[in-house]
Amino acid sequence: MTVMAPSPVACINGVALHAHGERLAPEALRQRACTELLRQQAQRAGLLAAGDAPGADGTTSAAAAAAIEQLLDRELQVPEPSEEACRRYHAAHPAQTMQGERARVRHVLFAVTPGVDVQRLRQRAEALLRELRCADDGGQAFHAAAAQWSNCPSGSAGGELGWLTRADCAPEFARELFGGAEVGVLARLVHSRFGLHVVEVLEREAGVQPPLAQVRGAVALRLRQQAWANALRQYLQVLAGQAAIEGVDLAGAPTPLVQ
């Protein structure tokens, strides 16, 4: 019998990011690594007691969370977006400020719950997605699939969610659903905080883009969020360049997610 060697423990400057034998998804490991880089920097800056250590599961204390927030407030300089920057963004991203856009939707939800095998769940969802995109039966297959597989209460109604606006959806769901003209079963799984969705758009009603003066606050907020995320990414790159990092690839993180 072959005995598998335990997976190595990922560390930041010698501080373990997980327990021996624990396997984390790459994104979750990167999140812990980013948090640990900031926690250690807060200690070096005198904002957090030297004895305040992370938990074995990567959680940080309330004091550490407050110290990281204080550190970022001090280190990240984010300028106010100019009028020209707001104008360019408004012109280039009409879908982001569209008002009145609606879609009539149904879905099959494969919920990601503690202990679930995410890889097998994804395979099942992808298989159903292919099946339903090929179905040509007036929607009966989708209705039956929702009743059989969906972990959403809407499954009993064939997955029907009714008419939705951006405000009705989780942001990550809305990003996939709105801003386009696609009708029918979407060609991709939609990922949300609830799990994996096979989504069908039954009908759409186009929205109207309001003038910049009407939505300037929302545009400026989005630009500030983007600038803050870019500043945080650059700051983490600097910290990573100064740290001894083992077992985690921070270069693969598209955005700096901090727990």
C-alpha positions as CSV (number, residue, x, y, z in Angstrom):
1,M,0.0,0.0,0.0
2,T,1.3,3.4,-1.0
3,V,1.3,6.0,1.8
4,M,0.8,9.5,0.6
5,A,3.1,12.1,2.1
6,P,1.4,14.9,3.9
7,S,1.1,18.1,1.9
8,P,3.6,20.8,2.9
9,V,2.4,23.6,5.1
10,A,2.3,27.0,3.5
11,C,3.9,29.8,5.5
12,I,4.5,33.5,5.5
13,N,7.8,34.3,7.3
14,G,7.5,31.0,9.1
15,V,3.9,31.5,10.3
16,A,1.8,28.6,9.1
17,L,-1.3,29.4,7.1
18,H,-3.1,26.1,7.8
19,A,-2.8,22.9,9.8
20,H,-0.6,19.9,8.9
21,G,-2.5,17.8,6.4
22,E,-5.1,20.4,5.7
23,R,-5.7,21.1,2.0
24,L,-7.1,24.5,0.9
25,A,-8.3,25.7,-2.4
26,P,-5.8,28.0,-4.1
27,E,-8.0,31.0,-3.7
28,A,-8.7,30.4,0.0
29,L,-4.9,29.9,0.6
30,R,-4.1,33.2,-1.2
31,Q,-6.7,35.0,0.9
32,R,-5.1,33.7,4.1
33,A,-1.6,34.7,2.8
34,C,-2.7,38.2,2.0
35,T,-4.3,38.6,5.4
36,E,-1.2,37.2,7.1
37,L,1.1,39.6,5.2
38,L,-1.0,42.5,6.4
39,R,-1.2,41.2,10.0
40,Q,2.5,40.9,10.3
41,Q,3.0,44.4,8.8
42,A,0.6,45.8,11.4
43,Q,2.7,44.3,14.1
44,R,5.9,45.7,12.6
45,A,4.2,49.1,12.5
46,G,3.3,48.9,16.2
47,L,-0.4,48.7,15.5
48,L,-0.9,45.2,16.9
49,A,0.6,43.4,19.9
50,A,3.5,41.0,19.0
51,G,1.7,38.1,20.7
52,D,-1.5,38.4,18.7
53,A,-1.2,35.3,16.4
54,P,-3.7,34.0,13.9
55,G,-5.8,30.9,14.6
56,A,-5.0,27.5,13.1
57,D,-7.9,28.0,10.7
58,G,-6.5,31.3,9.5
59,T,-8.9,33.5,11.5
60,T,-7.6,36.7,13.0
61,S,-8.6,38.4,16.2
62,A,-10.8,41.5,16.3
63,A,-7.7,43.5,17.3
64,A,-5.8,42.2,14.3
65,A,-8.7,43.1,12.0
66,A,-8.8,46.7,13.4
67,A,-5.1,47.0,13.1
68,I,-5.1,45.9,9.5
69,E,-7.8,48.5,8.8
70,Q,-5.8,51.2,10.5
71,L,-2.7,50.1,8.6
72,L,-4.5,50.3,5.2
73,D,-6.1,53.7,6.1
74,R,-2.6,55.0,6.7
75,E,-0.7,53.4,3.8
76,L,-3.2,53.5,0.9
77,Q,-3.6,56.9,-0.6
78,V,-6.6,56.9,-2.9
79,P,-7.3,60.2,-4.7
80,E,-10.7,61.4,-5.5
81,P,-11.7,60.6,-9.1
82,S,-11.6,63.6,-11.4
83,E,-14.7,64.8,-13.4
84,E,-12.9,63.6,-16.6
85,A,-12.3,60.2,-15.2
86,C,-16.0,59.9,-14.2
87,R,-17.1,61.1,-17.7
88,R,-14.9,58.5,-19.4
89,Y,-16.1,55.6,-17.1
90,H,-19.7,56.6,-17.6
91,A,-19.3,56.6,-21.4
92,A,-17.3,53.3,-21.5
93,H,-19.5,51.3,-19.1
94,P,-23.2,52.1,-19.8
95,A,-24.3,48.8,-18.3
96,Q,-22.9,49.7,-14.9
97,T,-25.3,52.6,-14.5
98,M,-28.2,51.3,-16.5
99,Q,-31.6,51.9,-14.7
100,G,-34.8,50.0,-15.3
101,E,-33.1,46.9,-16.8
102,R,-35.0,43.7,-15.9
103,A,-34.8,40.0,-16.8
104,R,-37.2,37.2,-16.2
105,V,-35.1,34.3,-15.0
106,R,-35.2,30.8,-13.8
107,H,-32.3,28.7,-12.4
108,V,-31.1,25.5,-11.0
109,L,-28.9,26.0,-7.9
110,F,-26.2,23.6,-6.8
111,A,-25.5,24.9,-3.3
112,V,-21.9,24.8,-2.0
113,T,-22.3,23.7,1.6
114,P,-19.7,22.6,4.3
115,G,-18.2,19.3,3.4
116,V,-19.5,19.2,-0.2
117,D,-17.1,17.9,-2.9
118,V,-17.0,21.1,-5.0
119,Q,-15.2,19.4,-7.9
120,R,-17.9,16.7,-8.2
121,L,-20.6,19.4,-7.7
122,R,-19.2,21.4,-10.6
123,Q,-19.0,18.4,-12.8
124,R,-22.7,17.6,-12.1
125,A,-23.7,21.3,-12.8
126,E,-21.7,21.4,-16.0
127,A,-23.2,18.2,-17.2
128,L,-26.7,19.6,-16.6
129,L,-25.8,22.9,-18.3
130,R,-24.8,21.0,-21.4
131,E,-27.9,18.9,-21.3
132,L,-30.3,21.9,-20.9
133,R,-28.5,24.0,-23.6
134,C,-29.2,21.1,-26.0
135,A,-32.8,20.6,-25.0
136,D,-35.5,21.7,-27.5
137,D,-38.7,20.9,-25.7
138,G,-40.2,24.2,-24.8
139,G,-38.6,24.4,-21.4
140,Q,-39.9,21.1,-19.9
141,A,-36.4,19.7,-19.3
142,F,-35.4,22.8,-17.4
143,H,-38.5,22.7,-15.2
144,A,-37.9,19.0,-14.4
145,A,-34.2,19.6,-13.7
146,A,-35.0,22.4,-11.3
147,A,-37.5,20.3,-9.5
148,Q,-35.0,17.4,-9.2
149,W,-31.7,19.1,-8.5
150,S,-32.1,22.7,-7.4
151,N,-31.3,23.5,-3.8
152,C,-33.4,26.7,-4.0
153,P,-37.0,26.8,-2.9
154,S,-37.8,27.9,-6.4
155,G,-37.1,24.4,-7.6
156,S,-40.7,23.4,-6.8
157,A,-41.8,26.1,-9.3
158,G,-39.4,24.9,-12.1
159,G,-36.7,27.3,-10.9
160,E,-38.7,30.4,-11.6
161,L,-37.4,33.6,-10.0
162,G,-39.6,36.0,-11.9
163,W,-38.6,39.5,-13.0
164,L,-35.3,40.6,-11.4
165,T,-33.4,43.9,-11.4
166,R,-29.8,44.3,-10.3
167,A,-31.0,45.4,-6.9
168,D,-32.7,42.0,-6.5
169,C,-29.6,40.0,-6.9
170,A,-26.3,39.3,-5.2
171,P,-23.7,41.6,-7.0
172,E,-21.8,38.6,-8.5
173,F,-25.0,37.2,-9.8
174,A,-26.1,40.5,-11.3
175,R,-22.7,41.0,-13.1
176,E,-23.4,37.8,-15.0
177,L,-27.0,38.4,-15.7
178,F,-27.3,42.1,-16.7
179,G,-25.5,44.3,-19.3
180,G,-26.0,42.0,-22.2
181,A,-28.7,40.8,-24.6
182,E,-28.4,37.0,-24.2
183,V,-31.7,35.1,-23.9
184,G,-31.9,31.4,-23.2
185,V,-29.8,29.1,-21.1
186,L,-26.6,31.0,-20.4
187,A,-23.5,29.3,-21.9
188,R,-21.6,29.3,-18.5
189,L,-22.3,28.5,-14.9
190,V,-23.0,31.5,-12.8
191,H,-21.0,31.5,-9.6
192,S,-22.4,33.2,-6.5
193,R,-22.0,33.1,-2.7
194,F,-24.8,30.5,-2.7
195,G,-23.2,28.1,-5.1
196,L,-23.3,27.3,-8.8
197,H,-26.3,28.3,-11.0
198,V,-27.5,27.0,-14.3
199,V,-29.4,30.1,-15.5
200,E,-32.0,30.7,-18.2
201,V,-33.1,34.2,-19.2
202,L,-36.6,33.9,-20.5
203,E,-37.2,37.6,-21.3
204,R,-35.4,40.9,-21.0
205,E,-36.4,44.5,-20.8
206,A,-33.7,47.0,-21.7
207,G,-32.9,49.8,-19.3
208,V,-31.9,53.4,-19.9
209,Q,-28.6,55.0,-19.1
210,P,-29.1,58.2,-17.0
211,P,-27.0,61.3,-17.5
212,L,-23.7,61.5,-15.6
213,A,-25.0,64.2,-13.4
214,Q,-27.6,61.9,-12.1
215,V,-25.3,59.0,-11.2
216,R,-22.0,60.8,-10.6
217,G,-21.9,59.6,-7.0
218,A,-22.2,56.0,-8.0
219,V,-19.6,56.3,-10.7
220,A,-17.1,58.1,-8.4
221,L,-17.7,55.4,-5.7
222,R,-16.9,52.6,-8.2
223,L,-13.7,54.4,-9.4
224,R,-12.6,54.9,-5.8
225,Q,-13.2,51.2,-5.1
226,Q,-11.1,50.3,-8.2
227,A,-8.3,52.7,-7.1
228,W,-8.3,51.3,-3.6
229,A,-8.1,47.7,-4.9
230,N,-5.2,48.6,-7.2
231,A,-3.4,50.3,-4.3
232,L,-3.9,47.3,-2.1
233,R,-2.7,45.0,-4.8
234,Q,0.5,47.0,-5.2
235,Y,1.0,47.3,-1.4
236,L,0.7,43.5,-1.1
237,Q,3.2,43.0,-3.9
238,V,5.7,45.1,-2.0
239,L,5.0,43.2,1.3
240,A,5.3,39.8,-0.6
241,G,8.6,40.9,-2.1
242,Q,10.0,41.5,1.4
243,A,8.6,38.2,2.9
244,A,9.7,34.6,3.0
245,I,6.8,32.8,1.3
246,E,6.4,29.1,1.1
247,G,3.8,27.0,-0.5
248,V,1.5,29.7,-1.9
249,D,1.5,31.5,-5.2
250,L,0.4,35.1,-4.7
251,A,1.0,35.9,-8.3
252,G,-2.1,34.0,-9.2
253,A,-4.5,36.3,-7.3
254,P,-6.4,38.5,-9.7
255,T,-7.5,40.7,-6.9
256,P,-6.3,41.1,-3.3
257,L,-9.0,39.4,-1.2
258,V,-8.5,39.9,2.5
259,Q,-10.4,37.9,5.1
